[in-house]
């Protein structure tokens, strides 16, 4: 084939890669942020990309199932669901608990997506770090994203050598009492495919050594039957129901997390 025939293909590939890797991620986040319909320019750009992608066979979209699993920070112990029949809604965890969210797939197709905490959810949890795993392919990459609405990470697998398995791992920290939803997004999607739901409760790890044990019980016992617990200390946190006293109700709440680790 002559150089005159090769040049247009080269230019098409260059344009597709530039728009796809540089322009579209920015537009995609802005679209989600503003929750607007795609304007004419973005619509035309997207359609052009799809046509060129099909023609050049350089872009494929994952046709399998993208899923998430939540583990304690040891990466081996799954966090229990509230109800096994209701996916993605997890049992209560203490503030200060650190989890790992694993993004997996049963396909080797190319995938681009995001994991975001949005809006008021950011008051209760944060995605602190993320890593590419070997199954995502040698060319897989990710980057953090944070603005006045979104906080999280954007992901992209290798275009040619991703394999089924665990693709990415993300660290999650429970920072305050309340509910926090983490959304899994497909690329260009304005709404999440689904949300991972966490509920955070007051810590029982009173000495902050990452485990609830006899050291914490000793602190609890030192305030037993105290009746003057007030904000913000609440008797070193032992008045777990914030009714002003440390009693049997607080003991029951404390025992619910006996020997639980936060890291």
N, C-alpha and C positions, 0 to 999 in steps of 0.2 A: 504494500500500500504506500502511496506517495505521501510526502510530508504535507501536501495541500489537503489531502483527505484526512490526515491525522489531526491537523490543527483545530478544526471546529470541535471535534470530540474532546480534545484536551481542554479547550476553553469552556465547554459545557460542564465538564467535570469540575473545573476550578470554580465556576460560578455557583454550582450546586453546593459544593463543599463550603464555600465562603458564606453563602446565605444560610445554609442549614446549620453550620456550626457557630456562626457569629451573630447573624441578624435574628434568626428565628428564636433562639433561647431568650433574647431580650424581649422580643415582641410577645412571646408566649407568657412570660411572667407578667408583663404589663397588662395583657388581656385578662389574666386571672385576677390581678390586683384590682382592676377597674370594673370587672365583671360586665363588660360591654360586648355587643355583637362585633364580629370581625368587620372592620371597615373595608372599603373597596380595595385599598392597596394590599392589605394583609391577605384578603381573600384571593386576589390575583396571584400574589406571591406563593401562597400555599398551593393553589391549583397548578401553577407552573412547576413547582417543585415535584409534585406528585407525578406529573406527566414526564418530566425529565428523569425522575427516579425509576419509573417503569421502563422507559426507553433504555436507560443505561444500566439498569439492574444493580444500582449501587445502594439502594435503600430498601430494606424490608421491614415490615411491622410485625411485632410478635403476635402470633395467632394462638399461643398457648395460654396457660393460666399464670398470672403473676400473683404471688401470695406473700403474706408476712407471717412470721412467727416471733413471739416475744419470749425472751429468756431473762432470768436473773443475770447479774453481771458476770457470773461464772461461765456464761455461754452454754451451759449444759442443762440447767434446770429450767424447764418451761414454766412460765407464769400461768397459773390456773385461770380458766374462764369462769365467770360468774355462773353460767349455765352452759354445759357442753353443746346444747342445741342452738345456742345464740353465739355466732362467731364474732370475734373482735371486741368483745366487752369483757374486760378483765377484772379480777377481784381487787379489793382495796389494797393500796400499798401506802406505806408511811412516807411522809415527806423526807427527803434525803435519800430515798431509794434510787439506785442506778440500775437501769435495764439495758438490754440490747435487743434491737429490732432487726430481724434478718429478712431481707427481701430475696425471694426465691422464684424460680420458674421451672415449668416442666417442658420448656421448649428451648431450642437453640437459636431461635429467631432474634433478630436485632430488636432492642427495646430502649426507649427513652421515657423517663418518668421522673416523678418528684415525690418526696416525703416532706410535708409541710405542717407546721402548727400555725394556725391563723387567728387573727383578731384577738378577742379576750382570752382565748385558750393559752396565749403566751404568758399570761400572769401566773400559770400554775405548773408549766413544764417547759423544758427546753431540749432541743436536739443539739448535742455538744460536739460530736465528731462522727465521721463516717469513713468507711474503708471499702475498697474494691476487693472481692474475693476471686480466686483463680478461675472459677467457672464463668465469670463474666467476660473472660477473654483478656489477652495481653493489652489490647488497645482500649479497654474500658476506662472510663474516668468519671469523676464527680466533682462538683464544686458547691460551696455553701452559698445560700441566698438569704438575705435578710433585708426587709424594707419596713415600711410602716404598717404592713398587714401580714406578710409572710415571713416565717423563719424556718429554715430547714436546709435540704440538700436536693440538688438536681443530679440525675444519674443518666449514664449512657453506656450500654454494653459495646463490646467490640462488634464491628459490622460483619465479621466473617467467622470468628472462632469462639463465640460464646457457646456454652453447653448447658444442658439442664442441670440444675443444682442451686446452691446458695450463691447469689450474685453480689449482694452488698450487705454490710452490717453497719448499724447506726446506733450510737449511744444516746440514751434518753435519761434525763434527770427529773425527778419529781421535786419541784421547788417550793410549792405552797399548797395549803389545804384547799381542795376543790376538785372539780372535774376538768380533764384535759383531753381533747380529741386530736388525734394525729391523722391527717389525711394522706392517702396514697393516690397519686394522680397519674394518669396516662398523659403523654405529651399532647398539648393543645387542649386538654380537657378543662372546662371551666369549673366543674365540680369534681370532687374526689370519687374514685371508684368505690371506695368505702372508707370509713373512719375507724381507727383503733382507739378505743375508749378506756381511759384510766380514771380512777377516783383516788384522791390522795387524802389521807387522814393524819392526825397528829402522831408524832413520833413517840415510840416507847424506848428508843435508844437515847436515854437521858445523858449518858456520858460521851456520846458521839464516837464510839469505837467500832461502829458498823455491825454490831450484833446485840440483840436483846437477851441479856443473861442475868446472872445473880448480881453483877455489879449494878445493873440498872434497878434490880429489885431492892437492893440495899438503899439506893436513893429514894425509891418509892416508899419503902418502909420508914425512912427517916421523916416522912411527912404524913404518916398514917394518922387519920382522924384530924388533920389540920383543918381549921374552919375559917381561915383568913386568906384564902388564895385569891389573888386579884390579877388583873391585867397589868403588865404584859408577862409577868413571870409565871403566874399560876402554879406557885409552889414547885419551882424547877420543872414545870411541865407535867407534874404527876397528877394534877387535877385535870384529867383527860376530858371530862364532860363539861368543864368550865362552869360548874354550879357553885363554886366558892369553897368546896371542901373535898378532902381526899377520903373516899369511903369505898364500900364494897363494889359500887358501880364502876369506879375507876380501876379497882383490882381486876374485875372481869374484862374490862377493855384492855388492860395491860397484858393479861394472860393470852389474849387472842393472838399475839405476835411473839410468843415465847420462843426464843432461839432463832428468830428470823434475822436474816442478814440484810443490810441495806446496800452492800457493795459486793 
